[in-house]
């Protein structure tokens, strides 16, 4: 299966799953955005494992994420394809394993 397409991205917050962005995955590139942030980077998908290295930029209200409140940071997303159209895993700031956040992606459609 290919992971290229449009994905809803959710993170586990204090009150349950929060919708945080919509992501576009195409040709090894990852682009995600919401009202207050965007992420750009690259991804690899092999053996049902998605790994993405991203640069996060909060251009609106800056939220505390991964134990810090920064306008920009590098992050890593690691997830496993659990079933067709559903990836579940974790996201963390580069170099900070103690602040892993549960993450899930749900396929919304094709880019074309």
C-alpha positions in Angstrom: 0.0 0.0 0.0 1.1 3.6 -0.6 0.7 6.3 2.0 0.5 9.1 -0.6 -2.6 11.1 -0.1 -4.4 13.5 2.2 -4.5 12.6 5.9 -6.2 13.9 9.0 -3.7 14.2 11.9 -4.8 13.9 15.5 -2.8 14.0 18.7 -3.8 12.8 22.1 -4.4 15.7 24.4 -5.6 16.0 28.0 -9.2 15.7 26.9 -8.8 13.0 24.3 -8.0 13.0 20.6 -7.5 16.5 19.1 -7.6 17.2 15.4 -4.4 19.2 14.8 -3.9 19.3 11.1 -4.4 18.0 7.6 -1.3 16.5 5.9 -0.4 15.9 2.3 2.1 13.0 1.6 3.5 12.8 -1.9 6.8 11.5 -3.4 8.5 11.3 0.0 7.5 14.9 1.0 5.2 15.7 4.0 3.3 19.0 4.2 0.9 19.6 7.1 -1.0 22.7 8.2 -3.7 24.1 10.4 -4.9 27.6 11.2 -1.9 28.3 13.5 0.9 26.1 12.2 2.5 24.3 9.4 5.0 21.4 9.1 7.2 20.5 6.2 9.6 17.6 5.8 10.2 14.2 4.4 8.9 10.7 5.1 9.7 7.1 4.4 7.3 4.2 4.4 8.5 0.6 4.5 7.2 -2.6 6.1 4.0 -0.8 7.2 6.1 1.8 9.2 5.8 5.5 8.5 8.7 7.7 9.6 8.7 11.5 9.0 11.2 14.1 10.0 9.5 17.5 10.1 10.1 21.1 10.8 7.2 22.7 12.7 6.5 26.4 12.5 3.8 28.0 14.7 2.8 31.2 13.0 -0.3 31.9 15.1 -0.9 31.5 18.8 2.1 29.5 20.1 1.1 26.5 22.1 3.2 24.4 24.4 4.0 21.2 22.6 6.4 18.4 23.6 7.1 20.1 27.0 8.3 23.4 25.4 6.7 26.6 24.0 8.7 27.4 20.8 7.7 29.0 17.6 9.8 26.6 15.6 11.1 23.1 16.3 12.1 19.8 14.6 9.9 16.8 15.2 9.8 13.1 14.3 6.7 11.1 13.6 6.8 7.3 13.9 3.7 5.3 13.1 2.5 1.9 12.0 -0.2 1.2 9.4 -2.8 -0.7 11.6 -5.3 -1.2 8.8 -6.1 0.4 5.4 -6.2 4.1 5.9 -5.2 4.3 9.6 -1.7 5.0 11.0 -1.1 5.0 14.8 2.1 5.9 16.6 3.9 8.7 18.3 5.4 12.1 17.7 8.3 13.8 19.6 10.5 16.8 19.4 14.0 16.0 18.0 16.2 14.7 20.9 13.4 14.7 23.6 12.0 11.2 24.1 10.4 12.1 27.5 7.7 14.1 25.7 6.3 11.6 23.2 2.7 12.3 22.1 0.4 9.7 20.8 -0.6 10.4 17.2 -2.9 8.9 14.6 -3.5 9.6 10.9 -6.7 8.8 9.0 -6.6 8.8 5.2 -9.1 11.3 3.7 -8.4 10.8 0.0 -6.0 11.0 -2.9 -4.1 14.1 -3.9 -4.8 13.8 -7.6 
